[in-house]
Amino acid sequence: MGQNDLMGTAEDVADQFLRVTKQYLPHVARLCLISTFLEDGIRMWFQWSEQRDYIDATWNCGYILASIFVFLNLLGQLTGCILVLSRNFVQYACFGLFGIIALQTIAYSILWDLKFLMRFFRTSWAQL
């Protein structure tokens, strides 16, 4: 009987916890899903000049085009995050964030970085 009482108490505590936190869990889940984009957007804000200089040096496109690229990247990520968290236009926000990933893959030459690709494949293979 002692084990049944313990299990009943644990179920009651879990039920009470879920009743209290149930309304917050979808927001926390969405925040976890977009956290990478949110962090990257905030980092772009604080490392504006480094990001701009890197794009300018890599693509030799000039100060203004590099600034526009960084601004659009920052705006796209933060706007997508806000839309997903507010549950407005979620499908369009996800397409926008996917576009940001594609844009960054090309702009930061990630696709052709053999070291990055090998690390990605190693991580992906380990998860299988």
C-alpha positions in Angstrom: 0.0 0.0 0.0 2.9 2.4 0.6 4.0 2.3 -3.0 0.4 3.0 -4.3 0.2 6.0 -1.9 3.5 7.3 -3.2 2.4 6.9 -6.9 -1.0 8.6 -6.1 0.8 11.5 -4.5 3.2 11.8 -7.4 0.3 11.8 -9.9 -1.5 14.5 -7.9 1.6 16.7 -7.8 2.2 16.2 -11.6 -1.5 17.0 -12.3 -1.3 20.1 -10.2 1.9 21.2 -11.9 0.4 20.7 -15.3 -2.7 22.7 -14.4 -0.6 25.6 -13.3 1.9 25.5 -16.2 -0.4 24.3 -19.0 -1.0 27.8 -20.4 2.7 28.7 -20.5 4.0 25.5 -22.2 3.1 26.4 -25.8 4.9 29.8 -25.4 8.0 28.1 -23.9 8.0 25.5 -26.7 7.8 28.2 -29.4 10.6 30.2 -27.6 12.8 27.1 -27.6 12.2 26.5 -31.3 13.1 30.0 -32.4 15.9 30.6 -29.8 18.7 30.2 -32.3 17.2 32.9 -34.6 16.5 35.2 -31.7 20.1 34.8 -30.4 21.6 35.4 -33.8 19.5 38.5 -34.4 20.4 40.0 -31.1 24.1 39.1 -31.7 23.9 40.9 -35.1 22.6 43.9 -33.3 25.6 44.0 -30.9 28.2 42.9 -33.4 26.9 45.1 -36.3 30.3 46.4 -37.5 32.0 42.9 -37.3 29.1 41.4 -39.4 29.2 44.2 -41.9 32.9 44.1 -42.3 32.9 40.3 -42.7 30.3 40.5 -45.5 32.2 43.4 -47.1 35.5 41.5 -47.0 34.0 38.2 -48.2 31.9 39.5 -51.1 33.8 42.8 -51.7 30.4 44.4 -52.1 31.0 47.7 -50.3 30.0 49.2 -47.0 26.4 50.1 -48.0 25.4 46.7 -49.5 27.0 44.9 -46.6 25.1 47.1 -44.2 21.8 46.4 -46.1 22.5 42.7 -46.0 23.1 42.7 -42.2 20.1 44.9 -41.6 17.8 42.6 -43.7 19.2 39.5 -42.0 18.7 41.1 -38.5 15.2 42.4 -39.4 14.1 39.0 -41.0 15.2 37.0 -38.0 13.7 39.3 -35.3 10.5 39.8 -37.2 10.1 36.1 -37.8 10.7 35.4 -34.1 8.2 38.0 -33.0 5.5 36.7 -35.4 6.1 33.1 -34.3 5.9 34.0 -30.6 2.8 36.1 -31.1 1.2 33.4 -33.2 0.5 35.8 -36.1 1.3 34.7 -39.7 3.3 31.7 -38.3 3.5 30.0 -41.7 4.9 33.1 -43.4 7.3 33.7 -40.5 8.6 30.1 -40.8 9.1 30.5 -44.6 10.9 33.8 -43.8 13.2 32.1 -41.3 13.9 29.3 -43.7 14.8 31.9 -46.3 17.2 33.5 -43.8 18.9 30.1 -43.3 19.3 29.7 -47.1 20.6 33.3 -47.4 23.1 32.8 -44.6 24.3 29.5 -46.1 25.3 31.3 -49.3 26.4 34.6 -47.8 28.7 33.1 -45.1 30.0 30.4 -47.5 28.8 27.7 -45.2 27.9 25.4 -48.0 31.5 25.2 -49.3 33.2 25.0 -45.9 34.3 21.4 -45.7 35.1 21.5 -42.0 31.6 22.8 -41.2 30.0 20.2 -43.5 31.9 17.3 -41.9 31.0 18.5 -38.5 27.3 18.7 -39.6 27.3 15.2 -41.0 29.1 13.8 -38.0 26.5 15.3 -35.7 23.6 14.2 -37.9 25.0 10.7 -38.2 25.4 10.5 -34.4 21.8 11.4 -33.9 20.6 8.5 -36.0 
